[in-house]
Amino acid sequence: MKVSYLLPRKFKHIGLVVMIPSLLIGLVIHVQGYEPAFLDFNVPAIFIEEIFEKKQLIGTTNNNILNEIFAILIIVSSLMAAFSKEKLEDEYVSKIRLESLVWAVYVNYAVLLFSFLFIYDFDFLLVMMFNMVTVLIFFIIRFNWQISKFKKSASYA
């Protein structure tokens, strides 16, 4: 089955190799609040609102870019891992892919609804930041789990 929207298979391995350490290191860095001074830059920004400063629509602001580096690594590598072809890409794998994507969206929005009801203030903002990538992570976990189950059942038949 020819599927034009999927990346070549080699991107899956590259994505997983980059995603897993990026998630772990990014989480540790976030929890510890580590921001090395050499990554402080004046960066272009939209909607700038600094304390005791004039609000600007477009301009530059001083920012430590470590969080942005890890966010980009996590998002790009997750997309690579999630949307790469399998060795055998047939209709059943496409069905598993679609079901896993729908399941991941449901679970992601269940987490979001829970967050709306029980998490507030700055903690809610943190949940929203993590919620940007959890749909991809939920998809990757469920899709690979379903593929693994399928391969095991096929090998025992």
Backbone as a printed PyTorch tensor [residue, N CA C, xyz], in Angstrom:
tensor([[[  0.8480,  -1.1800,   0.0000],
         [  0.0000,   0.0000,   0.0000],
         [  0.8880,   1.2370,   0.0000]],

        [[  0.6750,   2.1100,  -0.9500],
         [  1.4770,   3.3220,  -1.0870],
         [  0.8480,   4.4460,  -0.2580]],

        [[  1.6060,   4.9310,   0.7370],
         [  1.1230,   6.0110,   1.5980],
         [  2.1020,   7.1700,   1.4390]],

        [[  1.6030,   8.3070,   0.9260],
         [  2.4930,   9.4140,   0.5860],
         [  2.7690,  10.3650,   1.7460]],

        [[  1.9890,  10.3070,   2.8070],
         [  2.1760,  11.2630,   3.8920],
         [  3.1460,  10.7790,   4.9700]],

        [[  3.6600,   9.5650,   4.8500],
         [  4.5830,   9.0320,   5.8480],
         [  6.0320,   9.2550,   5.4310]],

        [[  6.8750,   9.4340,   6.4200],
         [  8.3120,   9.5880,   6.1870],
         [  8.9430,   8.2260,   5.9350]],

        [[ 10.1330,   8.1890,   5.3370],
         [ 10.8200,   6.9040,   5.1650],
         [ 11.0810,   6.2300,   6.5180]],

        [[ 11.1980,   4.9160,   6.5050],
         [ 11.3410,   4.1060,   7.7170],
         [ 12.5230,   4.5160,   8.5910]],

        [[ 13.6380,   4.9200,   8.0020],
         [ 14.8360,   5.2540,   8.7910],
         [ 14.5940,   6.4250,   9.7470]],

        [[ 13.6080,   7.2720,   9.4490],
         [ 13.3150,   8.4050,  10.3240],
         [ 12.7490,   7.9670,  11.6720]],

        [[ 12.1150,   6.8020,  11.7050],
         [ 11.5500,   6.3010,  12.9630],
         [ 12.6630,   6.0480,  13.9720]],

        [[ 13.7140,   5.3970,  13.5440],
         [ 14.8270,   5.0890,  14.4470],
         [ 15.5470,   6.3630,  14.8880]],

        [[ 15.7690,   7.2580,  13.9470],
         [ 16.4100,   8.5400,  14.2840],
         [ 15.5400,   9.2960,  15.2780]],

        [[ 14.2390,   9.3360,  15.0150],
         [ 13.3100,  10.0300,  15.8950],
         [ 13.3150,   9.4760,  17.3040]],

        [[ 13.2790,   8.1510,  17.4340],
         [ 13.2830,   7.5340,  18.7630],
         [ 14.6030,   7.7750,  19.5010]],

        [[ 15.7130,   7.7000,  18.7700],
         [ 17.0260,   7.9140,  19.3900],
         [ 17.1690,   9.3440,  19.8990]],

        [[ 16.5730,  10.2930,  19.2190],
         [ 16.6440,  11.6940,  19.6590],
         [ 15.5570,  11.9970,  20.6960]],

        [[ 14.3510,  11.4500,  20.5010],
         [ 13.2170,  11.7830,  21.3570],
         [ 13.3930,  11.3200,  22.7990]],

        [[ 13.7870,  10.0950,  23.0150],
         [ 13.8400,   9.5480,  24.3760],
         [ 14.8270,  10.3130,  25.2550]],

        [[ 16.0850,  10.5140,  24.8210],
         [ 16.9850,  11.3090,  25.6690],
         [ 16.5380,  12.7690,  25.8100]],

        [[ 15.9740,  13.3330,  24.7450],
         [ 15.5100,  14.7230,  24.8150],
         [ 14.3940,  14.8800,  25.8380]],

        [[ 13.4670,  13.9110,  25.8730],
         [ 12.3990,  13.9530,  26.8660],
         [ 12.9530,  13.8710,  28.2810]],

        [[ 13.8510,  12.9340,  28.4940],
         [ 14.4030,  12.7350,  29.8360],
         [ 15.2500,  13.9250,  30.2850]],

        [[ 16.1620,  14.3480,  29.4430],
         [ 17.0340,  15.4770,  29.7900],
         [ 16.2070,  16.7620,  29.9210]],

        [[ 15.2660,  16.9770,  28.9990],
         [ 14.4180,  18.1630,  29.0510],
         [ 13.5980,  18.2100,  30.3300]],

        [[ 13.0810,  17.0740,  30.7650],
         [ 12.3060,  17.0260,  32.0010],
         [ 13.1830,  17.3340,  33.2130]],

        [[ 14.3740,  16.7520,  33.2590],
         [ 15.2960,  17.0120,  34.3710],
         [ 15.6950,  18.4870,  34.4010]],

        [[ 16.0200,  19.0330,  33.2540],
         [ 16.4060,  20.4480,  33.1730],
         [ 15.2500,  21.3430,  33.6240]],

        [[ 14.0370,  21.0040,  33.2090],
         [ 12.8750,  21.8080,  33.6060],
         [ 12.6470,  21.7390,  35.1170]],

        [[ 12.7100,  20.5430,  35.6780],
         [ 12.4750,  20.3710,  37.1190],
         [ 13.5380,  21.0930,  37.9350]],

        [[ 14.7880,  21.0100,  37.4940],
         [ 15.8770,  21.6540,  38.2340],
         [ 15.9870,  23.1450,  37.9450]],

        [[ 15.3370,  23.6190,  36.9060],
         [ 15.3970,  25.0360,  36.5640],
         [ 16.7620,  25.4620,  36.0360]],

        [[ 17.4640,  24.5470,  35.4120],
         [ 18.8070,  24.8120,  34.8960],
         [ 18.7320,  25.6760,  33.6410]],

        [[ 19.4340,  26.8180,  33.6550],
         [ 19.5050,  27.7070,  32.4930],
         [ 20.9240,  28.2560,  32.3840]],

        [[ 21.7770,  27.6280,  31.5780],
         [ 23.1540,  28.0990,  31.4670],
         [ 23.2380,  29.4820,  30.8310]],

        [[ 24.1060,  30.3140,  31.3670],
         [ 24.2100,  31.7120,  30.9230],
         [ 24.6250,  31.8380,  29.4600]],

        [[ 25.3900,  30.8810,  28.9460],
         [ 25.8590,  30.9990,  27.5600],
         [ 24.7200,  30.8340,  26.5430]],

        [[ 23.5380,  30.4100,  26.9980],
         [ 22.3860,  30.3050,  26.1050],
         [ 21.4120,  31.4760,  26.2460]],

        [[ 21.8510,  32.5640,  26.9150],
         [ 21.0510,  33.7870,  26.9930],
         [ 21.2870,  34.6150,  25.7350]],

        [[ 20.2020,  34.9150,  25.0270],
         [ 20.2980,  35.6740,  23.7810],
         [ 19.1590,  36.6800,  23.6970]],

        [[ 19.3590,  37.7210,  22.9000],
         [ 18.2610,  38.5760,  22.4750],
         [ 17.6330,  37.8860,  21.2750]],

        [[ 16.3680,  37.5330,  21.4070],
         [ 15.6940,  36.7790,  20.3590],
         [ 14.4820,  37.5540,  19.8620]],

        [[ 14.0990,  37.3690,  18.5970],
         [ 12.8940,  38.0290,  18.0980],
         [ 11.6660,  37.4840,  18.8290]],

        [[ 10.7020,  38.3560,  19.0800],
         [  9.5110,  37.9450,  19.8230],
         [  8.2810,  38.6940,  19.3350]],

        [[  7.1430,  38.0720,  19.5830],
         [  5.8440,  38.6710,  19.2980],
         [  5.1050,  38.7740,  20.6260]],

        [[  4.3890,  39.8600,  20.8430],
         [  3.6360,  40.1090,  22.0780],
         [  4.5620,  40.1310,  23.2940]],

        [[  5.3860,  41.1400,  23.3710],
         [  6.3420,  41.2760,  24.4650],
         [  5.7050,  42.0850,  25.5910]],

        [[  5.7120,  41.5080,  26.7810],
         [  5.1960,  42.1970,  27.9490],
         [  6.1310,  41.8920,  29.1160]],

        [[  7.0230,  42.8050,  29.3880],
         [  7.9490,  42.6440,  30.4920],
         [  7.5400,  43.5520,  31.6410]],

        [[  7.8810,  43.1520,  32.8620],
         [  7.5280,  43.9180,  34.0510],
         [  8.2050,  45.2800,  33.9910]],

        [[  7.4540,  46.3320,  34.2700],
         [  7.9140,  47.7260,  34.2820],
         [  8.4180,  48.1950,  32.9180]],

        [[  8.0270,  47.5300,  31.8510],
         [  8.4220,  47.9150,  30.5000],
         [  7.1600,  48.1780,  29.6760]],

        [[  7.3460,  48.8530,  28.5690],
         [  6.2520,  49.1100,  27.6480],
         [  5.9120,  47.8270,  26.8770]],

        [[  4.6280,  47.5650,  26.6780],
         [  4.2100,  46.4060,  25.8940],
         [  4.5430,  46.6540,  24.4300]],

        [[  5.0060,  45.6170,  23.7450],
         [  5.3280,  45.7150,  22.3220],
         [  4.6600,  44.5740,  21.5680]],

        [[  4.2830,  44.8470,  20.3400],
         [  3.7210,  43.8010,  19.5060],
         [  4.8310,  42.9340,  18.9090]],

        [[  5.8690,  43.5870,  18.3940],
         [  6.9960,  42.8770,  17.7880],
         [  8.2800,  43.5420,  18.2510]],

        [[  9.2840,  42.7290,  18.5460],
         [ 10.5660,  43.2710,  18.9850],
         [ 11.5110,  42.1530,  19.3630]],

        [[ 12.4350,  42.4420,  20.2520],
         [ 13.3570,  41.4280,  20.7580],
         [ 13.2800,  41.4120,  22.2800]],

        [[ 13.6140,  40.2630,  22.8250],
         [ 13.6400,  40.1020,  24.2720],
         [ 14.7900,  39.1820,  24.6430]],

        [[ 15.3060,  39.3430,  25.8410],
         [ 16.3880,  38.4830,  26.3030],
         [ 15.7750,  37.1990,  26.8430]],

        [[ 16.2780,  36.0700,  26.3670],
         [ 15.7080,  34.7840,  26.7320],
         [ 16.7940,  33.7210,  26.7450]],

        [[ 16.6630,  32.7570,  27.6630],
         [ 17.5260,  31.5870,  27.6460],
         [ 16.8510,  30.5600,  26.7440]],

        [[ 17.5490,  30.1170,  25.7090],
         [ 16.9180,  29.2940,  24.6730],
         [ 16.9990,  27.7880,  24.9260]],

        [[ 17.4460,  27.3640,  26.1020],
         [ 17.5710,  25.9280,  26.3720],
         [ 16.2200,  25.2160,  26.2650]],

        [[ 15.1720,  25.8000,  26.8420],
         [ 13.8430,  25.1790,  26.7610],
         [ 13.3700,  25.0640,  25.3190]],

        [[ 13.6370,  26.0860,  24.5280],
         [ 13.2180,  26.0670,  23.1290],
         [ 13.9660,  24.9830,  22.3540]],

        [[ 15.2480,  24.8150,  22.6390],
         [ 16.0450,  23.7770,  21.9680],
         [ 15.4460,  22.4050,  22.2350]],

        [[ 15.1610,  22.1230,  23.5180],
         [ 14.6130,  20.8120,  23.8470],
         [ 13.1910,  20.6440,  23.3280]],

        [[ 12.3900,  21.7010,  23.3310],
         [ 11.0340,  21.6060,  22.7900],
         [ 11.0770,  21.2670,  21.2980]],

        [[ 11.9610,  21.9140,  20.5690],
         [ 12.0880,  21.6420,  19.1330],
         [ 12.5750,  20.2150,  18.8980]],

        [[ 13.5800,  19.7910,  19.6650],
         [ 14.0780,  18.4130,  19.5380],
         [ 12.9630,  17.4010,  19.8080]],

        [[ 12.1890,  17.6290,  20.8540],
         [ 11.1210,  16.6960,  21.2160],
         [ 10.0270,  16.6770,  20.1560]],

        [[  9.6050,  17.8320,  19.6930],
         [  8.5230,  17.8820,  18.7040],
         [  8.9520,  17.2580,  17.3740]],

        [[ 10.1110,  17.6570,  16.8700],
         [ 10.5570,  17.1360,  15.5680],
         [ 10.8280,  15.6340,  15.6430]],

        [[ 11.5060,  15.1860,  16.6940],
         [ 11.8070,  13.7600,  16.8040],
         [ 10.5420,  12.9420,  17.0370]],

        [[  9.5710,  13.4800,  17.7740],
         [  8.2930,  12.7740,  17.9720],
         [  7.5350,  12.6390,  16.6540]],

        [[  7.5260,  13.6980,  15.8630],
         [  6.8820,  13.6230,  14.5520],
         [  7.5700,  12.5910,  13.6620]],

        [[  8.8950,  12.5560,  13.7260],
         [  9.6380,  11.5750,  12.9340],
         [  9.3110,  10.1500,  13.3830]],

        [[  9.2870,   9.9180,  14.6910],
         [  9.0040,   8.5780,  15.2140],
         [  7.5580,   8.1760,  14.9560]],

        [[  6.6490,   9.1190,  15.0410],
         [  5.2310,   8.8030,  14.9160],
         [  4.8030,   8.5590,  13.4700]],

        [[  5.3480,   9.3210,  12.5450],
         [  4.8300,   9.2880,  11.1910],
         [  5.8490,   8.7980,  10.1730]],

        [[  6.5410,   7.7130,  10.5290],
         [  7.4450,   7.0290,   9.6140],
         [  6.8340,   5.6870,   9.2360]],

        [[  7.1540,   5.2400,   8.0480],
         [  6.6170,   3.9780,   7.5550],
         [  7.1190,   2.8100,   8.4010]],

        [[  6.3170,   1.7720,   8.4450],
         [  6.7140,   0.5090,   9.0490],
         [  7.3580,  -0.3480,   7.9680]],

        [[  8.0220,  -1.4170,   8.3920],
         [  8.6640,  -2.3120,   7.4300],
         [  7.6240,  -2.8590,   6.4410]],

        [[  6.5000,  -3.2800,   6.9930],
         [  5.3880,  -3.7220,   6.1570],
         [  4.2430,  -2.7530,   6.4030]],

        [[  3.9700,  -1.9240,   5.4280],
         [  2.9290,  -0.8930,   5.5630],
         [  1.7230,  -1.3290,   4.7270]],

        [[  0.7690,  -2.0260,   5.3700],
         [ -0.4200,  -2.4820,   4.6650],
         [ -1.6760,  -1.8510,   5.2680]],

        [[ -2.8300,  -2.3380,   4.8370],
         [ -4.0900,  -1.7620,   5.2980],
         [ -4.2870,  -1.9500,   6.7950]],

        [[ -3.8550,  -3.0920,   7.3250],
         [ -4.0330,  -3.3420,   8.7520],
         [ -3.1720,  -2.4010,   9.5840]],

        [[ -1.9580,  -2.1430,   9.1530],
         [ -1.0880,  -1.1930,   9.8560],
         [ -1.6880,   0.2090,   9.7740]],

        [[ -2.2450,   0.5580,   8.6340],
         [ -2.9240,   1.8590,   8.5010],
         [ -4.1100,   1.9510,   9.4550]],

        [[ -4.8380,   0.8530,   9.6040],
         [ -5.9670,   0.8200,  10.5440],
         [ -5.4660,   1.0130,  11.9730]],

        [[ -4.3950,   0.3220,  12.3440],
         [ -3.8160,   0.4710,  13.6820],
         [ -3.3370,   1.9050,  13.8830]],

        [[ -2.7250,   2.4770,  12.8460],
         [ -2.2380,   3.8600,  12.9260],
         [ -3.3960,   4.8320,  13.1770]],

        [[ -4.4770,   4.6810,  12.4380],
         [ -5.6330,   5.5550,  12.6030],
         [ -6.2710,   5.3810,  13.9850]],

        [[ -6.4830,   4.1360,  14.3990],
         [ -7.0790,   3.8760,  15.7160],
         [ -6.1980,   4.4250,  16.8360]],

        [[ -4.8970,   4.2930,  16.6930],
         [ -3.9740,   4.7990,  17.7130],
         [ -3.9970,   6.3180,  17.7730]],

        [[ -4.1060,   6.9440,  16.6240],
         [ -4.1710,   8.4060,  16.5960],
         [ -5.4600,   8.9080,  17.2470]],

        [[ -6.5670,   8.2680,  16.9370],
         [ -7.8430,   8.6510,  17.5520],
         [ -7.7770,   8.4150,  19.0600]],

        [[ -7.2710,   7.2760,  19.4780],
         [ -7.1280,   6.9550,  20.9010],
         [ -6.2540,   7.9920,  21.5940]],

        [[ -5.1420,   8.3730,  20.9690],
         [ -4.2230,   9.3480,  21.5560],
         [ -4.8970,  10.7090,  21.7250]],

        [[ -5.7060,  11.1020,  20.7560],
         [ -6.4240,  12.3810,  20.8680],
         [ -7.4300,  12.3020,  22.0140]],

        [[ -8.1580,  11.1980,  22.1170],
         [ -9.1070,  11.0390,  23.2300],
         [ -8.4040,  11.1340,  24.5810]],

        [[ -7.3270,  10.3940,  24.7460],
         [ -6.6010,  10.3980,  26.0190],
         [ -6.0240,  11.7800,  26.2950]],

        [[ -5.4760,  12.4160,  25.2800],
         [ -4.8990,  13.7430,  25.4530],
         [ -5.9530,  14.7480,  25.9240]],

        [[ -7.1350,  14.7000,  25.3160],
         [ -8.1860,  15.6290,  25.7230],
         [ -8.8030,  15.2490,  27.0630]],

        [[ -8.7500,  13.9820,  27.4350],
         [ -9.1830,  13.5950,  28.7880],
         [ -8.2470,  14.2220,  29.8180]],

        [[ -6.9430,  14.1780,  29.5380],
         [ -5.9670,  14.8320,  30.4170],
         [ -6.2370,  16.3330,  30.4590]],

        [[ -6.5330,  16.9190,  29.3230],
         [ -6.8290,  18.3470,  29.2580],
         [ -8.0780,  18.7040,  30.0760]],

        [[ -9.1340,  17.9240,  29.9330],
         [-10.3490,  18.1720,  30.7180],
         [-10.0780,  18.0380,  32.2150]],

        [[ -9.3480,  17.0050,  32.5910],
         [ -8.9650,  16.8270,  33.9950],
         [ -8.1990,  18.0580,  34.4850]],

        [[ -7.2960,  18.5500,  33.6570],
         [ -6.4950,  19.7190,  34.0180],
         [ -7.3570,  20.9630,  34.2020]],

        [[ -8.3390,  21.1480,  33.3170],
         [ -9.2440,  22.2900,  33.4550],
         [ -9.9920,  22.2500,  34.7820]],

        [[-10.3360,  21.0490,  35.2200],
         [-11.1290,  20.9090,  36.4390],
         [-10.3140,  20.9890,  37.7320]],

        [[ -9.0610,  20.5210,  37.6990],
         [ -8.3400,  20.3480,  38.9580],
         [ -6.9820,  21.0270,  39.0640]],

        [[ -6.5000,  21.6580,  38.0100],
         [ -5.1770,  22.2900,  38.0470],
         [ -5.3310,  23.7640,  37.6930]],

        [[ -4.6780,  24.6320,  38.4660],
         [ -4.8910,  26.0700,  38.3160],
         [ -3.5760,  26.8400,  38.2710]],

        [[ -3.6920,  28.1070,  37.8810],
         [ -2.6140,  29.0850,  37.9070],
         [ -1.4330,  28.6470,  37.0550]],

        [[ -0.2210,  28.8370,  37.5430],
         [  0.9840,  28.5560,  36.7590],
         [  1.1310,  27.0660,  36.4810]],

        [[  0.6560,  26.2300,  37.3900],
         [  0.7210,  24.7810,  37.1590],
         [ -0.0870,  24.3900,  35.9190]],

        [[ -1.2070,  25.0820,  35.7040],
         [ -2.0200,  24.8200,  34.5130],
         [ -1.2350,  25.1600,  33.2450]],

        [[ -0.4970,  26.2490,  33.2730],
         [  0.3320,  26.6300,  32.1300],
         [  1.3830,  25.5480,  31.8440]],

        [[  1.9670,  24.9950,  32.8840],
         [  2.9340,  23.9100,  32.7070],
         [  2.2770,  22.6810,  32.0700]],

        [[  1.0700,  22.3500,  32.5240],
         [  0.3480,  21.2190,  31.9300],
         [  0.0850,  21.4870,  30.4480]],

        [[ -0.2750,  22.7130,  30.1000],
         [ -0.5210,  23.0590,  28.7010],
         [  0.7510,  22.9190,  27.8640]],

        [[  1.8800,  23.2900,  28.4450],
         [  3.1530,  23.1460,  27.7200],
         [  3.4290,  21.6690,  27.4300]],

        [[  3.2340,  20.8160,  28.4110],
         [  3.4730,  19.3930,  28.2110],
         [  2.3980,  18.7780,  27.3080]],

        [[  1.1970,  19.3260,  27.3450],
         [  0.0870,  18.8100,  26.5600],
         [  0.3250,  18.9570,  25.0610]],

        [[  1.2240,  19.8590,  24.6850],
         [  1.5240,  20.0330,  23.2590],
         [  2.1620,  18.7820,  22.6590]],

        [[  2.9230,  18.0440,  23.4390],
         [  3.6090,  16.8690,  22.8980],
         [  3.0180,  15.5510,  23.3590]],

        [[  2.1450,  15.5810,  24.3520],
         [  1.6340,  14.3080,  24.8620],
         [  0.7860,  13.5590,  23.8440]],

        [[  0.0880,  14.2470,  22.9600],
         [ -0.7020,  13.5310,  21.9560],
         [  0.2240,  12.6880,  21.0710]],

        [[  1.3760,  13.2190,  20.7110],
         [  2.3400,  12.4390,  19.9170],
         [  2.9120,  11.2790,  20.7190]],

        [[  3.2220,  11.5440,  21.9810],
         [  3.7920,  10.4910,  22.8260],
         [  2.7720,   9.3860,  23.0640]],

        [[  1.5180,   9.7490,  23.3650],
         [  0.4690,   8.7360,  23.5280],
         [  0.3110,   7.9200,  22.2440]],

        [[  0.3430,   8.5990,  21.1000],
         [  0.2110,   7.8970,  19.8240],
         [  1.3550,   6.9130,  19.6120]],

        [[  2.5830,   7.3660,  19.8210],
         [  3.7540,   6.5100,  19.6060],
         [  3.6880,   5.2750,  20.4970]],

        [[  3.3500,   5.4840,  21.7700],
         [  3.2830,   4.3550,  22.7030],
         [  2.2050,   3.3650,  22.2740]],

        [[  1.0030,   3.8490,  21.9990],
         [ -0.0900,   2.9250,  21.6510],
         [  0.1440,   2.2580,  20.3110]],

        [[  0.5970,   3.0100,  19.3200],
         [  0.8210,   2.4290,  17.9910],
         [  1.8660,   1.3210,  18.0590]],

        [[  2.9820,   1.5910,  18.7140],
         [  4.0320,   0.5690,  18.7990],
         [  3.5940,  -0.6300,  19.6370]],

        [[  2.8000,  -0.3850,  20.6720],
         [  2.2750,  -1.4830,  21.4840],
         [  1.3400,  -2.3600,  20.6480]],

        [[  0.4560,  -1.7330,  19.8660],
         [ -0.4720,  -2.4820,  19.0180],
         [  0.2790,  -3.2460,  17.9230]],

        [[  1.2810,  -2.6300,  17.3360],
         [  2.0910,  -3.3110,  16.3060],
         [  2.8120,  -4.4990,  16.9250]],

        [[  3.3450,  -4.3060,  18.1270],
         [  4.0300,  -5.3990,  18.8300],
         [  3.0690,  -6.5560,  19.1020]],

        [[  1.8550,  -6.2350,  19.5650],
         [  0.8500,  -7.2810,  19.8100],
         [  0.5150,  -8.0110,  18.5150]],

        [[  0.3700,  -7.2540,  17.4360],
         [  0.0470,  -7.8540,  16.1470],
         [  1.1610,  -8.7890,  15.6800]],

        [[  2.4030,  -8.3490,  15.8130],
         [  3.5380,  -9.1850,  15.3900],
         [  3.6270, -10.4540,  16.2210]],

        [[  3.3850, -10.3500,  17.5370],
         [  3.4170, -11.5410,  18.3990],
         [  2.3140, -12.5200,  18.0280]],

        [[  1.1020, -12.0150,  17.7880],
         [  0.0030, -12.9050,  17.4380],
         [  0.2310, -13.5280,  16.0690]],

        [[  0.8340, -12.8070,  15.1580],
         [  1.1100, -13.3430,  13.8200],
         [  2.1930, -14.4070,  13.8810]],

        [[  3.1680, -14.2580,  14.7670],
         [  4.2640, -15.2310,  14.8380],
         [  3.8390, -16.5060,  15.5480]],

        [[  2.8170, -16.4280,  16.4060],
         [  2.3410, -17.6380,  17.0980],
         [  1.3150, -18.4040,  16.2890]],

        [[  0.7800, -17.7840,  15.2520],
         [ -0.2740, -18.4340,  14.4560],
         [  0.2680, -19.5210,  13.5660]]])
